[in-house]
Amino acid sequence: MSYGNQGKDKMKVKLIVEGGAMKPGPAVAQQLGPMGINLGKVIDNVNKATSGFKGTKVPVEIDVNPKTKEFTIEVFSPPVAELIKKEMNLEKASGETGKTYVGNIAFETVLGIAMTKQANLLAKTLKSAVRLVLGTCTSMGVLIDNKSPIEVGREVENGKYDAEINQEKTEASEDKKKELERFWKELKAKQEKTKKALEEAKAAEAEKKEEAAKATAVTTPVVGTSKEAEKKAPAAKEAPKKEEKKK
């Protein structure tokens, strides 16, 4: 994705690229190509500048001087959702918010993301930034410390995590990481079991409906048979009368 901001002496092109893996595209070529900018050099420089965010979508701004053909690249912090995905090695969020979860992370990880994004989130305090990150976790289906982000949000308001926030503690202990992993494995197994049971129930219901439809089709009389019988019946009654006249 890209768009330009044209000025008299410069042009800004804003992009969302995959860290370290930007590729040539028509959108950028249409804006920079006519100015004689070396696209290969631009892409190479962007990939070097974003190499630390591999596998993550990163906002990038290219400031170009059309006259001198010179350009500068500014890399911005990735969106909160992308940072969460990176921390969890997660491909996509949950499609069933509040019902199905996709992972379980430590509050310290949330705090680290909040510290990274605080300026971009326009949060006056670190605690406010934490609440915004928790909101993203809610929409993605990510647990925090074995709890829903909504519950953790209430605990943040009540001061339960004040010590971690004030100390800017961004690294959980190994014991805590192991406990979070154990809890997540058990929950994941339960979710998969529930999903399988629902799928089997739906399949059984569909099969039951299909069998009922077949049974109905077999027992339903063929349209036209009764009418033909009615036509033949009067003829059969009239036959003896004709015979009587002959006698």
C-alpha positions in Angstrom: 0.0 0.0 0.0 1.3 3.4 -0.8 0.3 7.0 -1.4 2.2 10.2 -2.3 2.2 13.7 -1.0 3.4 16.0 -3.8 5.1 19.3 -3.0 7.1 21.8 -4.9 10.5 20.5 -3.9 9.8 17.1 -2.5 7.5 14.1 -2.7 6.6 11.8 0.2 5.6 8.2 -0.5 4.1 6.3 2.5 4.2 2.5 2.4 3.3 -0.5 4.5 5.9 -3.2 3.7 7.0 -6.5 5.1 10.1 -6.0 7.0 13.2 -6.8 5.0 11.1 -8.1 2.1 9.9 -5.2 0.0 9.4 -6.1 -3.6 8.8 -4.0 -6.8 5.2 -3.0 -7.3 3.2 -0.8 -9.7 2.1 1.7 -7.1 5.7 2.7 -6.2 6.9 2.5 -9.8 4.2 4.8 -11.0 5.2 7.5 -8.5 9.0 7.2 -8.5 9.6 5.9 -12.0 8.7 9.1 -13.9 11.1 11.1 -11.7 14.0 8.9 -12.7 14.5 7.5 -9.2 16.4 4.2 -9.0 13.7 1.9 -7.8 16.2 -1.0 -7.2 18.2 1.3 -4.8 15.0 2.4 -3.0 13.9 -1.1 -2.4 17.3 -2.3 -1.3 17.6 0.6 1.2 14.1 0.0 2.5 14.8 -3.7 3.0 18.0 -2.8 4.9 16.2 -0.3 7.1 13.4 -2.7 8.0 15.5 -5.9 8.3 15.0 -5.9 12.0 11.2 -6.4 11.5 11.3 -9.5 9.4 7.9 -11.1 9.1 6.2 -7.9 10.3 4.3 -5.2 8.4 6.1 -1.9 8.9 5.1 1.7 8.0 7.8 3.4 5.9 8.0 6.9 4.5 10.2 7.8 1.6 11.0 11.5 1.2 12.1 12.2 -2.4 13.6 15.3 -4.0 12.6 15.1 -7.7 15.3 17.6 -8.7 18.3 16.0 -7.2 16.9 12.4 -7.3 17.9 12.0 -3.7 15.7 10.3 -1.1 15.6 9.5 2.6 13.8 6.7 4.3 12.1 6.8 7.7 10.9 3.6 9.3 8.1 3.8 11.9 7.1 1.4 14.6 4.9 -1.4 13.3 1.2 -1.5 14.3 0.3 -3.0 17.7 -1.3 -6.0 16.1 1.8 -6.7 14.1 4.1 -6.4 17.2 1.8 -8.9 19.0 1.9 -11.3 16.1 5.7 -11.1 16.1 6.0 -11.7 19.8 3.8 -14.8 19.5 5.0 -16.0 16.1 1.3 -15.8 15.2 0.0 -15.8 11.6 -3.5 -14.5 12.2 -5.9 -13.4 14.9 -8.9 -15.3 16.2 -12.0 -15.1 14.0 -14.2 -15.6 17.0 -13.4 -12.9 19.5 -14.3 -13.9 23.1 -14.9 -17.5 22.1 -11.7 -18.8 20.6 -8.2 -17.7 21.7 -5.0 -17.9 19.7 -2.3 -17.6 22.3 -1.3 -16.6 25.8 1.4 -14.0 26.6 2.8 -12.4 29.7 1.8 -9.0 30.9 5.5 -8.0 30.7 5.3 -8.6 26.9 2.3 -6.3 26.7 4.2 -3.7 28.7 7.1 -3.9 26.3 4.8 -3.3 23.3 3.1 -0.4 25.1 6.5 1.2 25.7 7.4 0.8 22.1 4.1 2.3 20.8 3.4 4.9 23.5 4.3 7.9 21.4 2.4 6.7 18.4 -0.6 5.9 20.5 -0.7 9.4 21.8 -1.0 8.0 25.3 -0.2 10.4 28.1 0.9 7.7 30.5 2.4 4.2 30.1 -0.7 2.8 31.9 -2.9 4.3 29.2 -0.7 2.8 26.5 -1.0 -0.6 28.2 -4.8 -0.3 28.1 -4.7 0.4 24.4 -2.5 -2.6 23.8 -4.9 -4.8 25.9 -7.7 -3.6 23.6 -5.9 -4.9 20.6 -5.3 -8.2 22.4 -9.0 -8.5 23.0 -9.9 -8.1 19.4 -7.2 -10.6 18.4 -8.2 -13.3 20.9 -5.0 -13.2 22.9 -4.9 -14.1 26.6 -2.7 -12.2 29.1 -1.3 -14.1 32.1 -3.9 -16.9 31.6 -6.7 -14.4 31.7 -8.8 -12.4 29.2 -7.5 -9.0 28.3 -10.7 -7.5 29.7 -10.1 -9.0 33.1 -6.4 -7.8 33.0 -7.6 -4.3 32.0 -9.7 -4.2 35.2 -6.8 -5.3 37.3 -4.6 -2.6 35.7 -7.2 0.0 36.7 -7.2 -1.4 40.2 -3.4 -1.1 40.5 -2.5 -4.8 40.4 0.2 -4.2 37.8 1.5 -0.9 39.1 4.8 -2.4 40.2 5.6 -3.9 36.8 4.5 -0.6 35.1 6.5 1.6 37.4 9.6 -0.6 37.0 9.0 -0.9 33.3 9.5 -4.7 33.6 9.4 -6.1 30.1 10.8 -9.6 30.6 8.8 -12.4 32.3 10.6 -15.0 34.5 11.3 -18.4 33.0 9.0 -20.1 35.5 6.2 -17.7 34.4 6.8 -18.4 30.8 6.6 -22.2 31.4 3.3 -21.8 33.4 1.8 -19.7 30.5 2.9 -22.3 28.0 1.4 -25.2 30.1 -1.9 -23.3 30.5 -2.1 -22.5 26.8 -1.4 -26.1 25.7 -4.3 -27.3 27.9 -6.7 -24.6 26.7 -5.7 -25.2 23.1 -6.5 -28.9 23.5 -9.9 -28.1 25.0 -10.7 -25.7 22.2 -9.8 -28.3 19.5 -11.8 -30.9 21.2 -14.8 -28.6 21.4 -14.4 -27.6 17.8 -14.3 -31.2 16.7 -17.4 -32.1 18.7 -19.3 -29.2 17.0 -18.2 -30.2 13.6 -19.3 -33.8 14.2 -22.6 -32.6 15.6 -23.2 -30.5 12.5 -22.2 -33.4 10.2 -24.7 -35.7 12.0 -27.5 -33.2 11.8 -26.9 -32.7 8.1 -26.9 -36.5 7.5 -30.1 -36.8 9.5 -31.8 -34.2 7.3 -30.6 -35.9 4.2 -32.0 -39.2 5.3 -35.3 -37.6 6.2 -35.5 -36.0 2.8 -34.9 -39.3 1.1 -37.6 -41.0 3.2 -40.1 -38.3 2.3 -39.3 -38.7 -1.4 -40.0 -42.5 -1.2 -43.3 -42.3 0.6 -44.8 -39.4 -1.5 -47.3 -40.8 -4.2 -46.4 -40.1 -7.8 -48.5 -37.2 -9.1 -50.8 -38.3 -11.9 -51.4 -41.9 -10.8 -54.5 -41.1 -8.8 -55.9 -39.0 -11.6 -55.5 -41.8 -14.1 -57.2 -44.1 -11.7 -60.2 -41.7 -11.4 -60.5 -41.6 -15.2 -60.6 -45.4 -15.5 -63.1 -45.8 -12.6 -66.1 -44.2 -14.3 -65.4 -46.2 -17.5 -65.5 -49.4 -15.4 -68.8 -48.5 -13.9 -70.4 -47.7 -17.3 -69.4 -51.0 -18.8 -72.1 -53.2 -17.2 -74.8 -50.8 -18.4 -73.8 -51.1 -22.0 -73.9 -54.9 -21.7 -77.4 -54.7 -20.2 -78.7 -52.8 -23.2 -77.4 -55.5 -25.6 -79.4 -58.1 -23.8 
